[in-house]
Amino acid sequence: MTISQQQISGLVLAGGRGSRMGHVDKGLQPFMGKTMAAHVIERLGPQVGALAINANQNLEQYAAFGVPVWPDDLQGFEGPLAGLETGLRRCTTEFLVTAPCDSPFLPHDLVQRLSEALDANDADLALAETEEPDENGTMHIQPHPVFALVRRSALPHLTEFIATGRRRMDGWYGAIKVVRVRFGDAAAFRNINTLQELQQFEKEQE
């Protein structure tokens, strides 16, 4: 079976407090002439059949993007895992792919490569990984669990994990079949956590 684009919903994860950016809403921060969320939507939207945003504040501003806005079903800014669970509950497609609102450089072939790997391995979840140097220059594999394609049928396993009070994004992988997809361009997965980083990246793009 080949997974078609129409079978996949995309979810932009913008549900955090933005504490590392001075408690501002990261997705709505201006970057290269538009908000960071707008960059993610422009890159992810053409890769999926439907798109939504997971947000817990500034809902009207996110609604202005013209796609559904889904606040966490859990209260209290419980992190990206809560956003994933909300997305799996609300999407009407068999598959859901997530991307964070603070990664405006995400690959244009993200969904294609994740879906091909998930299908070929009959997996429940496919996530991106890259090879990057650590502070000593030694190369290591860096997983990116917020860039993941998930079968909606995996929802009960996720709900069961969340009920234990744990919130680690990859903490529930032991209950499902997971495949990792190596991407060559580590820079495509850079996320912008602080206003200083945002200004730095904007200078680099000039």
C-alpha positions as protocol buffer text, in pm:
chain_id: "A"
residue {
  index: 1
  type: MET
  ca { x: 0 y: 0 z: 0 }
}
residue {
  index: 2
  type: THR
  ca { x: 125 y: 345 z: -85 }
}
residue {
  index: 3
  type: ILE
  ca { x: 19 y: 622 z: 149 }
}
residue {
  index: 4
  type: SER
  ca { x: -134 y: 910 z: -45 }
}
residue {
  index: 5
  type: GLN
  ca { x: -105 y: 1276 z: 51 }
}
residue {
  index: 6
  type: GLN
  ca { x: -481 y: 1291 z: 107 }
}
residue {
  index: 7
  type: GLN
  ca { x: -453 y: 1028 z: 381 }
}
residue {
  index: 8
  type: ILE
  ca { x: -225 y: 1253 z: 586 }
}
residue {
  index: 9
  type: SER
  ca { x: -318 y: 1550 z: 804 }
}
residue {
  index: 10
  type: GLY
  ca { x: -52 y: 1799 z: 913 }
}
residue {
  index: 11
  type: LEU
  ca { x: -38 y: 1955 z: 1259 }
}
residue {
  index: 12
  type: VAL
  ca { x: 174 y: 2259 z: 1342 }
}
residue {
  index: 13
  type: LEU
  ca { x: 269 y: 2235 z: 1711 }
}
residue {
  index: 14
  type: ALA
  ca { x: 236 y: 2584 z: 1860 }
}
residue {
  index: 15
  type: GLY
  ca { x: 98 y: 2497 z: 2202 }
}
residue {
  index: 16
  type: GLY
  ca { x: 396 y: 2592 z: 2421 }
}
residue {
  index: 17
  type: ARG
  ca { x: 440 y: 2886 z: 2657 }
}
residue {
  index: 18
  type: GLY
  ca { x: 747 y: 3019 z: 2476 }
}
residue {
  index: 19
  type: SER
  ca { x: 929 y: 3046 z: 2809 }
}
residue {
  index: 20
  type: ARG
  ca { x: 1277 y: 3036 z: 2650 }
}
residue {
  index: 21
  type: MET
  ca { x: 1177 y: 3326 z: 2425 }
}
residue {
  index: 22
  type: GLY
  ca { x: 1068 y: 3549 z: 2710 }
}
residue {
  index: 23
  type: HIS
  ca { x: 715 y: 3406 z: 2737 }
}
residue {
  index: 24
  type: VAL
  ca { x: 609 y: 3526 z: 2394 }
}
residue {
  index: 25
  type: ASP
  ca { x: 419 y: 3307 z: 2149 }
}
residue {
  index: 26
  type: LYS
  ca { x: 699 y: 3166 z: 1933 }
}
residue {
  index: 27
  type: GLY
  ca { x: 482 y: 3084 z: 1634 }
}
residue {
  index: 28
  type: LEU
  ca { x: 366 y: 3445 z: 1604 }
}
residue {
  index: 29
  type: GLN
  ca { x: 712 y: 3604 z: 1617 }
}
residue {
  index: 30
  type: PRO
  ca { x: 812 y: 3784 z: 1295 }
}
residue {
  index: 31
  type: PHE
  ca { x: 1086 y: 3620 z: 1091 }
}
residue {
  index: 32
  type: MET
  ca { x: 1191 y: 3720 z: 740 }
}
residue {
  index: 33
  type: GLY
  ca { x: 877 y: 3917 z: 669 }
}
residue {
  index: 34
  type: LYS
  ca { x: 618 y: 3679 z: 817 }
}
residue {
  index: 35
  type: THR
  ca { x: 553 y: 3486 z: 1135 }
}
residue {
  index: 36
  type: MET
  ca { x: 743 y: 3167 z: 1208 }
}
residue {
  index: 37
  type: ALA
  ca { x: 418 y: 2970 z: 1201 }
}
residue {
  index: 38
  type: ALA
  ca { x: 347 y: 3107 z: 853 }
}
residue {
  index: 39
  type: HIS
  ca { x: 681 y: 2971 z: 729 }
}
residue {
  index: 40
  type: VAL
  ca { x: 600 y: 2625 z: 870 }
}
residue {
  index: 41
  type: ILE
  ca { x: 250 y: 2631 z: 722 }
}
residue {
  index: 42
  type: GLU
  ca { x: 388 y: 2726 z: 379 }
}
residue {
  index: 43
  type: ARG
  ca { x: 632 y: 2434 z: 385 }
}
residue {
  index: 44
  type: LEU
  ca { x: 411 y: 2169 z: 545 }
}
residue {
  index: 45
  type: GLY
  ca { x: 77 y: 2258 z: 384 }
}
residue {
  index: 46
  type: PRO
  ca { x: 161 y: 2143 z: 28 }
}
residue {
  index: 47
  type: GLN
  ca { x: 281 y: 1807 z: 165 }
}
residue {
  index: 48
  type: VAL
  ca { x: -46 y: 1703 z: 332 }
}
residue {
  index: 49
  type: GLY
  ca { x: -415 y: 1664 z: 254 }
}
residue {
  index: 50
  type: ALA
  ca { x: -535 y: 1877 z: 546 }
}
residue {
  index: 51
  type: LEU
  ca { x: -370 y: 2110 z: 795 }
}
residue {
  index: 52
  type: ALA
  ca { x: -440 y: 2229 z: 1150 }
}
residue {
  index: 53
  type: ILE
  ca { x: -260 y: 2421 z: 1425 }
}
residue {
  index: 54
  type: ASN
  ca { x: -226 y: 2309 z: 1786 }
}
residue {
  index: 55
  type: ALA
  ca { x: -226 y: 2625 z: 2001 }
}
residue {
  index: 56
  type: ASN
  ca { x: -327 y: 2714 z: 2356 }
}
residue {
  index: 57
  type: GLN
  ca { x: -317 y: 3093 z: 2339 }
}
residue {
  index: 58
  type: ASN
  ca { x: -380 y: 3368 z: 2083 }
}
residue {
  index: 59
  type: LEU
  ca { x: -633 y: 3140 z: 1916 }
}
residue {
  index: 60
  type: GLU
  ca { x: -789 y: 3415 z: 1704 }
}
residue {
  index: 61
  type: GLN
  ca { x: -449 y: 3509 z: 1557 }
}
residue {
  index: 62
  type: TYR
  ca { x: -380 y: 3147 z: 1467 }
}
residue {
  index: 63
  type: ALA
  ca { x: -730 y: 3109 z: 1322 }
}
residue {
  index: 64
  type: ALA
  ca { x: -643 y: 3394 z: 1082 }
}
residue {
  index: 65
  type: PHE
  ca { x: -419 y: 3145 z: 895 }
}
residue {
  index: 66
  type: GLY
  ca { x: -740 y: 2988 z: 767 }
}
residue {
  index: 67
  type: VAL
  ca { x: -697 y: 2638 z: 911 }
}
residue {
  index: 68
  type: PRO
  ca { x: -854 y: 2474 z: 1218 }
}
residue {
  index: 69
  type: VAL
  ca { x: -697 y: 2555 z: 1556 }
}
residue {
  index: 70
  type: TRP
  ca { x: -699 y: 2273 z: 1812 }
}
residue {
  index: 71
  type: PRO
  ca { x: -612 y: 2357 z: 2175 }
}
residue {
  index: 72
  type: ASP
  ca { x: -479 y: 2074 z: 2390 }
}
residue {
  index: 73
  type: ASP
  ca { x: -743 y: 1848 z: 2538 }
}
residue {
  index: 74
  type: LEU
  ca { x: -519 y: 1841 z: 2848 }
}
residue {
  index: 75
  type: GLN
  ca { x: -504 y: 2160 z: 3052 }
}
residue {
  index: 76
  type: GLY
  ca { x: -186 y: 2334 z: 3163 }
}
residue {
  index: 77
  type: PHE
  ca { x: 53 y: 2351 z: 2865 }
}
residue {
  index: 78
  type: GLU
  ca { x: 153 y: 1986 z: 2887 }
}
residue {
  index: 79
  type: GLY
  ca { x: 394 y: 1994 z: 2595 }
}
residue {
  index: 80
  type: PRO
  ca { x: 408 y: 1858 z: 2239 }
}
residue {
  index: 81
  type: LEU
  ca { x: 292 y: 1510 z: 2338 }
}
residue {
  index: 82
  type: ALA
  ca { x: -40 y: 1660 z: 2449 }
}
residue {
  index: 83
  type: GLY
  ca { x: -63 y: 1836 z: 2112 }
}
residue {
  index: 84
  type: LEU
  ca { x: 2 y: 1509 z: 1930 }
}
residue {
  index: 85
  type: GLU
  ca { x: -270 y: 1333 z: 2126 }
}
residue {
  index: 86
  type: THR
  ca { x: -516 y: 1614 z: 2051 }
}
residue {
  index: 87
  type: GLY
  ca { x: -429 y: 1597 z: 1682 }
}
residue {
  index: 88
  type: LEU
  ca { x: -475 y: 1220 z: 1664 }
}
residue {
  index: 89
  type: ARG
  ca { x: -814 y: 1253 z: 1832 }
}
residue {
  index: 90
  type: ARG
  ca { x: -938 y: 1526 z: 1600 }
}
residue {
  index: 91
  type: CYS
  ca { x: -791 y: 1444 z: 1261 }
}
residue {
  index: 92
  type: THR
  ca { x: -1014 y: 1257 z: 1017 }
}
residue {
  index: 93
  type: THR
  ca { x: -733 y: 1094 z: 820 }
}
residue {
  index: 94
  type: GLU
  ca { x: -552 y: 769 z: 887 }
}
residue {
  index: 95
  type: PHE
  ca { x: -219 y: 946 z: 943 }
}
residue {
  index: 96
  type: LEU
  ca { x: -100 y: 1263 z: 1118 }
}
residue {
  index: 97
  type: VAL
  ca { x: 233 y: 1437 z: 1073 }
}
residue {
  index: 98
  type: THR
  ca { x: 362 y: 1698 z: 1318 }
}
residue {
  index: 99
  type: ALA
  ca { x: 610 y: 1984 z: 1289 }
}
residue {
  index: 100
  type: PRO
  ca { x: 693 y: 2254 z: 1546 }
}
residue {
  index: 101
  type: CYS
  ca { x: 609 y: 2618 z: 1485 }
}
residue {
  index: 102
  type: ASP
  ca { x: 968 y: 2727 z: 1552 }
}
residue {
  index: 103
  type: SER
  ca { x: 1133 y: 2531 z: 1268 }
}
residue {
  index: 104
  type: PRO
  ca { x: 1082 y: 2744 z: 956 }
}
residue {
  index: 105
  type: PHE
  ca { x: 1336 y: 2554 z: 745 }
}
residue {
  index: 106
  type: LEU
  ca { x: 1171 y: 2208 z: 753 }
}
residue {
  index: 107
  type: PRO
  ca { x: 1234 y: 1989 z: 444 }
}
residue {
  index: 108
  type: HIS
  ca { x: 1000 y: 2003 z: 147 }
}
residue {
  index: 109
  type: ASP
  ca { x: 1018 y: 1622 z: 123 }
}
residue {
  index: 110
  type: LEU
  ca { x: 960 y: 1557 z: 495 }
}
residue {
  index: 111
  type: VAL
  ca { x: 621 y: 1389 z: 459 }
}
residue {
  index: 112
  type: GLN
  ca { x: 709 y: 1192 z: 149 }
}
residue {
  index: 113
  type: ARG
  ca { x: 1015 y: 1035 z: 309 }
}
residue {
  index: 114
  type: LEU
  ca { x: 844 y: 965 z: 642 }
}
residue {
  index: 115
  type: SER
  ca { x: 542 y: 807 z: 474 }
}
residue {
  index: 116
  type: GLU
  ca { x: 754 y: 589 z: 246 }
}
residue {
  index: 117
  type: ALA
  ca { x: 950 y: 456 z: 544 }
}
residue {
  index: 118
  type: LEU
  ca { x: 641 y: 401 z: 759 }
}
residue {
  index: 119
  type: ASP
  ca { x: 468 y: 213 z: 477 }
}
residue {
  index: 120
  type: ALA
  ca { x: 772 y: 3 z: 383 }
}
residue {
  index: 121
  type: ASN
  ca { x: 827 y: -104 z: 745 }
}
residue {
  index: 122
  type: ASP
  ca { x: 459 y: -139 z: 837 }
}
residue {
  index: 123
  type: ALA
  ca { x: 537 y: 91 z: 1131 }
}
residue {
  index: 124
  type: ASP
  ca { x: 310 y: 293 z: 1359 }
}
residue {
  index: 125
  type: LEU
  ca { x: 536 y: 597 z: 1367 }
}
residue {
  index: 126
  type: ALA
  ca { x: 817 y: 738 z: 1153 }
}
residue {
  index: 127
  type: LEU
  ca { x: 1042 y: 1014 z: 1283 }
}
residue {
  index: 128
  type: ALA
  ca { x: 1322 y: 1220 z: 1137 }
}
residue {
  index: 129
  type: GLU
  ca { x: 1682 y: 1200 z: 1253 }
}
residue {
  index: 130
  type: THR
  ca { x: 2005 y: 1372 z: 1149 }
}
residue {
  index: 131
  type: GLU
  ca { x: 2376 y: 1327 z: 1206 }
}
residue {
  index: 132
  type: GLU
  ca { x: 2529 y: 1625 z: 1384 }
}
residue {
  index: 133
  type: PRO
  ca { x: 2851 y: 1715 z: 1567 }
}
residue {
  index: 134
  type: ASP
  ca { x: 2843 y: 1757 z: 1944 }
}
residue {
  index: 135
  type: GLU
  ca { x: 3035 y: 2026 z: 2133 }
}
residue {
  index: 136
  type: ASN
  ca { x: 3356 y: 1824 z: 2085 }
}
residue {
  index: 137
  type: GLY
  ca { x: 3302 y: 1782 z: 1713 }
}
residue {
  index: 138
  type: THR
  ca { x: 3213 y: 1414 z: 1742 }
}
residue {
  index: 139
  type: MET
  ca { x: 2931 y: 1311 z: 1511 }
}
residue {
  index: 140
  type: HIS
  ca { x: 2620 y: 1163 z: 1671 }
}
residue {
  index: 141
  type: ILE
  ca { x: 2268 y: 1072 z: 1567 }
}
residue {
  index: 142
  type: GLN
  ca { x: 2010 y: 1331 z: 1670 }
}
residue {
  index: 143
  type: PRO
  ca { x: 1645 y: 1216 z: 1666 }
}
residue {
  index: 144
  type: HIS
  ca { x: 1372 y: 1475 z: 1604 }
}
residue {
  index: 145
  type: PRO
  ca { x: 1055 y: 1326 z: 1759 }
}
residue {
  index: 146
  type: VAL
  ca { x: 850 y: 1643 z: 1696 }
}
residue {
  index: 147
  type: PHE
  ca { x: 893 y: 1574 z: 1323 }
}
residue {
  index: 148
  type: ALA
  ca { x: 693 y: 1252 z: 1310 }
}
residue {
  index: 149
  type: LEU
  ca { x: 427 y: 1075 z: 1106 }
}
residue {
  index: 150
  type: VAL
  ca { x: 189 y: 866 z: 1318 }
}
residue {
  index: 151
  type: ARG
  ca { x: -92 y: 622 z: 1246 }
}
residue {
  index: 152
  type: ARG
  ca { x: -414 y: 732 z: 1411 }
}
residue {
  index: 153
  type: SER
  ca { x: -459 y: 372 z: 1528 }
}
residue {
  index: 154
  type: ALA
  ca { x: -168 y: 428 z: 1770 }
}
residue {
  index: 155
  type: LEU
  ca { x: -377 y: 677 z: 1972 }
}
residue {
  index: 156
  type: PRO
  ca { x: -479 y: 430 z: 2250 }
}
residue {
  index: 157
  type: HIS
  ca { x: -112 y: 359 z: 2326 }
}
residue {
  index: 158
  type: LEU
  ca { x: -38 y: 731 z: 2347 }
}
residue {
  index: 159
  type: THR
  ca { x: -338 y: 801 z: 2569 }
}
residue {
  index: 160
  type: GLU
  ca { x: -236 y: 518 z: 2801 }
}
residue {
  index: 161
  type: PHE
  ca { x: 117 y: 659 z: 2826 }
}
residue {
  index: 162
  type: ILE
  ca { x: -3 y: 1015 z: 2895 }
}
residue {
  index: 163
  type: ALA
  ca { x: -233 y: 883 z: 3169 }
}
residue {
  index: 164
  type: THR
  ca { x: 79 y: 779 z: 3364 }
}
residue {
  index: 165
  type: GLY
  ca { x: 178 y: 1146 z: 3391 }
}
residue {
  index: 166
  type: ARG
  ca { x: 483 y: 1119 z: 3167 }
}
residue {
  index: 167
  type: ARG
  ca { x: 535 y: 1372 z: 2888 }
}
residue {
  index: 168
  type: ARG
  ca { x: 863 y: 1276 z: 2716 }
}
residue {
  index: 169
  type: MET
  ca { x: 797 y: 1297 z: 2341 }
}
residue {
  index: 170
  type: ASP
  ca { x: 957 y: 960 z: 2262 }
}
residue {
  index: 171
  type: GLY
  ca { x: 868 y: 795 z: 2592 }
}
residue {
  index: 172
  type: TRP
  ca { x: 582 y: 590 z: 2448 }
}
residue {
  index: 173
  type: TYR
  ca { x: 780 y: 437 z: 2160 }
}
residue {
  index: 174
  type: GLY
  ca { x: 820 y: 106 z: 2343 }
}
residue {
  index: 175
  type: ALA
  ca { x: 451 y: 31 z: 2289 }
}
residue {
  index: 176
  type: ILE
  ca { x: 453 y: 82 z: 1911 }
}
residue {
  index: 177
  type: LYS
  ca { x: 664 y: 3 z: 1604 }
}
residue {
  index: 178
  type: VAL
  ca { x: 891 y: 295 z: 1517 }
}
residue {
  index: 179
  type: VAL
  ca { x: 1112 y: 361 z: 1214 }
}
residue {
  index: 180
  type: ARG
  ca { x: 1370 y: 638 z: 1193 }
}
residue {
  index: 181
  type: VAL
  ca { x: 1445 y: 826 z: 870 }
}
residue {
  index: 182
  type: ARG
  ca { x: 1788 y: 983 z: 823 }
}
residue {
  index: 183
  type: PHE
  ca { x: 1788 y: 1328 z: 664 }
}
residue {
  index: 184
  type: GLY
  ca { x: 2114 y: 1471 z: 534 }
}
residue {
  index: 185
  type: ASP
  ca { x: 2045 y: 1842 z: 597 }
}
residue {
  index: 186
  type: ALA
  ca { x: 2061 y: 1895 z: 973 }
}
residue {
  index: 187
  type: ALA
  ca { x: 2005 y: 2269 z: 927 }
}
residue {
  index: 188
  type: ALA
  ca { x: 1653 y: 2200 z: 798 }
}
residue {
  index: 189
  type: PHE
  ca { x: 1554 y: 2088 z: 1147 }
}
residue {
  index: 190
  type: ARG
  ca { x: 1693 y: 2388 z: 1334 }
}
residue {
  index: 191
  type: ASN
  ca { x: 1448 y: 2530 z: 1579 }
}
residue {
  index: 192
  type: ILE
  ca { x: 1455 y: 2888 z: 1703 }
}
residue {
  index: 193
  type: ASN
  ca { x: 1418 y: 2903 z: 2081 }
}
residue {
  index: 194
  type: THR
  ca { x: 1527 y: 3254 z: 2177 }
}
residue {
  index: 195
  type: LEU
  ca { x: 1485 y: 3603 z: 2036 }
}
residue {
  index: 196
  type: GLN
  ca { x: 1863 y: 3619 z: 1999 }
}
residue {
  index: 197
  type: GLU
  ca { x: 1861 y: 3305 z: 1782 }
}
residue {
  index: 198
  type: LEU
  ca { x: 1575 y: 3447 z: 1577 }
}
residue {
  index: 199
  type: GLN
  ca { x: 1770 y: 3766 z: 1507 }
}
residue {
  index: 200
  type: GLN
  ca { x: 2084 y: 3566 z: 1428 }
}
residue {
  index: 201
  type: PHE
  ca { x: 1909 y: 3337 z: 1180 }
}
residue {
  index: 202
  type: GLU
  ca { x: 1740 y: 3633 z: 1015 }
}
residue {
  index: 203
  type: LYS
  ca { x: 2080 y: 3797 z: 959 }
}
residue {
  index: 204
  type: GLU
  ca { x: 2212 y: 3472 z: 810 }
}
residue {
  index: 205
  type: GLN
  ca { x: 1927 y: 3466 z: 557 }
}
residue {
  index: 206
  type: GLU
  ca { x: 1988 y: 3822 z: 436 }
}
